[in-house]
Amino acid sequence: MSHNIDAASFKAFAASRRTTRDFLPTAVPEDLIDKLIADAMTAPSWSNTRPFMVGIASGERRDRISKEFLNRWQAASGALSPGIWGKLKLAITRYGLPKSDYKVFRPYPKDLKPRQQKVGADLYGHIGIKREDHEARQAQWGRNYDFFGAPVSLFIFTHSGLGEYSVSDAGLFMQNLMLSAHANGLGSCAQGASALWAEPVRKEFQIPKDYKLLCGIAIGYPSTDMVNDFQAERLPIQDIKLKPND
Ligand SMILES: Cc1cc2nc3c(=O)[nH]c(=O)nc-3n(C[C@H](O)[C@H](O)[C@H](O)COP(=O)(O)O)c2cc1C
């Protein structure tokens, strides 16, 4: 099939998409969101099954979900001592709050942990939050639950019947969607944070049996806040290339 984009343009475009963590309140029309979803449907899929569904939350629906998330976050984070991720699971259990559909919190494997720590330190360093300033770190993380001010949050559900391949298909769909958002002048933030409490989302949509909340994607127009200039480093490709056996 013919195409009219050269490799250098693709490289520059793909590399220029970065996560947005501060949005303008400017509304995004639903027909533009539909356009992003239609572009995202050009992604490949396991036997073309498209084993995922999307909930669109804007206006009052978005505000209701955010309010519930923020209430739960405040209850959970109030119980936290330094070290959000490790303690959050404990806090949730202690407060008996609703569980996520997927296991959102799990300890990072030893070989991946340094990468997670690096991006966290780099991001907080970029916006001037000191490592020991747990309050400021928690407040920044809590912004997830206002979707960083985005007027729209999408919620991605995957069919549990295809296991890992549903999740993989959803990932391909999400990346096309976020690139389409970028091409349309919008910013996006994939949010695992939005899958922590499934119940506030589940009650807003008619969700077929077997569909589980994987994550959210905040969508809107990026502000000029410096957080949006953050460039997460990329690993050299050698770090992910398997060495062949002799
Ligand atoms: C599935 C998924 C979940 C994510 N969850 C969050 C989140 O909850 N909050 C957040 O600020 N960023 C989240 N991110 C964004 C990543 O931190 C970001 O993609 C990574 O640091 C690379 O930066 P870049 O997107 O700017 O290239 C998520 C990304 C993915 C793919």
Ligand as a Chemical Component Dictionary entry (heavy atoms), coordinates in Angstrom:
data_LIG
# 
_chem_comp.id                   LIG 
_chem_comp.type                 NON-POLYMER 
_chem_comp.pdbx_formal_charge   0 
_chem_comp.three_letter_code    LIG 
# 
loop_
_chem_comp_atom.comp_id 
_chem_comp_atom.atom_id 
_chem_comp_atom.alt_atom_id 
_chem_comp_atom.type_symbol 
_chem_comp_atom.charge 
_chem_comp_atom.model_Cartn_x 
_chem_comp_atom.model_Cartn_y 
_chem_comp_atom.model_Cartn_z 
_chem_comp_atom.pdbx_ordinal 
LIG C1  C1  C 0 0.421  2.200  30.454 1  
LIG C2  C2  C 0 1.033  3.495  30.920 2  
LIG C3  C3  C 0 0.648  4.023  32.138 3  
LIG C4  C4  C 0 1.177  5.242  32.571 4  
LIG N1  N1  N 0 0.737  5.785  33.754 5  
LIG C5  C5  C 0 1.126  7.020  34.119 6  
LIG C6  C6  C 0 0.540  7.645  35.252 7  
LIG O1  O1  O 0 -0.314 7.092  35.947 8  
LIG N2  N2  N 0 0.938  8.918  35.550 9  
LIG C7  C7  C 0 1.881  9.575  34.802 10 
LIG O2  O2  O 0 2.206  10.740 35.127 11 
LIG N3  N3  N 0 2.454  9.002  33.708 12 
LIG C8  C8  C 0 2.091  7.752  33.331 13 
LIG N4  N4  N 0 2.611  7.165  32.202 14 
LIG C9  C9  C 0 3.573  7.916  31.358 15 
LIG C10 C10 C 0 4.999  7.381  31.452 16 
LIG O3  O3  O 0 5.575  7.756  32.674 17 
LIG C11 C11 C 0 5.791  7.951  30.251 18 
LIG O4  O4  O 0 5.237  7.455  29.055 19 
LIG C12 C12 C 0 7.278  7.577  30.311 20 
LIG O5  O5  O 0 7.907  8.166  31.421 21 
LIG C13 C13 C 0 7.999  8.036  29.039 22 
LIG O6  O6  O 0 7.826  9.422  28.838 23 
LIG P1  P1  P 0 7.165  10.037 27.515 24 
LIG O7  O7  O 0 5.782  9.460  27.371 25 
LIG O8  O8  O 0 7.121  11.515 27.777 26 
LIG O9  O9  O 0 8.021  9.678  26.355 27 
LIG C14 C14 C 0 2.131  5.928  31.768 28 
LIG C15 C15 C 0 2.531  5.359  30.553 29 
LIG C16 C16 C 0 1.996  4.167  30.124 30 
LIG C17 C17 C 0 2.423  3.600  28.784 31 
# 
loop_
_chem_comp_bond.comp_id 
_chem_comp_bond.atom_id_1 
_chem_comp_bond.atom_id_2 
_chem_comp_bond.value_order 
_chem_comp_bond.pdbx_ordinal 
LIG C1  C2  SING 1  
LIG C2  C3  SING 2  
LIG C2  C16 DOUB 3  
LIG C3  C4  DOUB 4  
LIG C4  N1  SING 5  
LIG C4  C14 SING 6  
LIG N1  C5  DOUB 7  
LIG C5  C6  SING 8  
LIG C5  C8  SING 9  
LIG C6  O1  DOUB 10 
LIG C6  N2  SING 11 
LIG N2  C7  SING 12 
LIG C7  O2  DOUB 13 
LIG C7  N3  SING 14 
LIG N3  C8  DOUB 15 
LIG C8  N4  SING 16 
LIG N4  C9  SING 17 
LIG N4  C14 SING 18 
LIG C9  C10 SING 19 
LIG C10 O3  SING 20 
LIG C10 C11 SING 21 
LIG C11 O4  SING 22 
LIG C11 C12 SING 23 
LIG C12 O5  SING 24 
LIG C12 C13 SING 25 
LIG C13 O6  SING 26 
LIG O6  P1  SING 27 
LIG P1  O7  DOUB 28 
LIG P1  O8  SING 29 
LIG P1  O9  SING 30 
LIG C14 C15 DOUB 31 
LIG C15 C16 SING 32 
LIG C16 C17 SING 33 
# 
